[in-house]
Amino acid sequence: MQSQTINVDTLRTLIGLEVHYEGRRCKIIEILEDIPAVILQHHEQQTTIQADQHGEAHRKVPRTITLPVIDKDSGEFHPAFSDLNISHLL
């Protein structure tokens, strides 16, 4: 199989896109360019307690997940990224 090449500008166009991951509704909120990876934020009521810069927990925030775009071993799209069914947009 041919390795995937990813254009960071194209990845940025995914920000704001609604996706389903592991049966939950999520939104792509950020792109990590150096990995590359997408950051998903759950839209459901599940939240985690976020610590401030001093390690003290003060607020609840939606859970986020970081998914790599490319599998390091094969050079193809990472299986978790492929599960989002958005690779056709790239």
Phi, psi and omega per residue, in radians:
M1 nan 2.614 3.129
Q2 -1.448 2.418 3.115
S3 -1.184 2.561 3.117
Q4 -1.462 2.409 2.988
T5 -1.925 2.354 -3.054
I6 -2.020 2.263 3.056
N7 -1.629 2.119 -3.086
V8 -1.074 -0.641 3.119
D9 -1.102 -0.655 3.096
T10 -1.173 -0.717 3.091
L11 -1.040 -0.686 -3.132
R12 -1.050 -0.502 -3.141
T13 -1.186 -0.250 3.127
L14 -1.384 -0.284 -3.120
I15 -1.054 2.256 -3.118
G16 1.687 -0.183 -3.112
L17 -1.251 2.333 3.071
E18 -1.461 2.277 3.133
V19 -2.384 2.920 3.013
H20 -1.976 2.238 3.104
Y21 -2.321 2.160 -3.114
E22 0.911 0.711 3.081
G23 1.343 0.143 3.141
R24 -2.057 2.573 3.100
R25 -1.383 2.233 -3.106
C26 -2.368 2.947 3.080
K27 -2.291 2.399 3.047
I28 -1.346 2.067 -3.052
I29 -1.917 -0.257 -3.092
E30 -2.828 2.761 3.070
I31 -2.125 2.312 2.995
L32 -1.713 1.972 -2.986
E33 -1.287 -0.629 -3.023
D34 -1.306 -0.383 -3.073
I35 -1.430 -0.814 -0.415
P36 -1.305 2.713 -3.132
A37 -2.646 2.797 3.046
V38 -1.975 2.526 3.077
I39 -1.840 2.150 3.109
L40 -1.816 2.535 3.047
Q41 -2.134 2.219 3.114
H42 -1.167 2.473 3.066
H43 -1.656 -0.146 -3.081
E44 -1.389 3.059 -3.052
Q45 -1.226 -0.229 -3.125
Q46 -1.102 2.232 3.119
T47 -2.283 2.833 3.035
T48 -2.121 2.724 3.118
I49 -1.485 2.188 -3.086
Q50 -1.735 2.260 3.092
A51 -1.481 2.596 3.069
D52 -1.453 -3.012 -3.084
Q53 -1.133 -0.245 3.126
H54 -1.751 0.067 3.119
G55 1.477 0.144 3.139
E56 -1.666 2.254 -3.126
A57 -1.448 2.189 -3.107
H58 -2.254 -0.346 -3.076
R59 -2.569 2.773 3.082
K60 -1.731 2.403 3.138
V61 -2.311 2.730 3.077
P62 -1.071 2.568 -3.132
R63 -1.230 2.461 3.073
T64 -2.084 2.670 3.139
I65 -2.330 2.383 3.069
T66 -1.819 2.137 3.135
L67 -2.042 2.174 3.057
P68 -1.189 2.576 3.130
V69 -1.495 -0.694 -3.083
I70 -1.975 2.379 3.046
D71 -1.375 2.172 -3.075
K72 -1.105 -0.591 -3.084
D73 -1.299 -0.804 -3.035
S74 -1.674 -0.394 -3.059
G75 1.384 0.016 3.114
E76 -1.647 3.105 3.066
F77 -1.037 2.429 3.106
H78 -1.120 2.466 -3.130
P79 -0.952 -0.672 3.134
A80 -1.158 -0.686 3.093
F81 -1.171 -0.717 3.121
S82 -1.068 -0.594 3.128
D83 -1.099 -0.343 3.125
L84 -1.294 -0.257 -3.137
N85 0.998 0.724 3.120
I86 -2.150 0.043 -3.096
S87 -1.058 -0.433 3.109
H88 -1.170 -0.315 3.133
L89 -1.395 -0.248 -3.116
L90 -1.565 nan nan
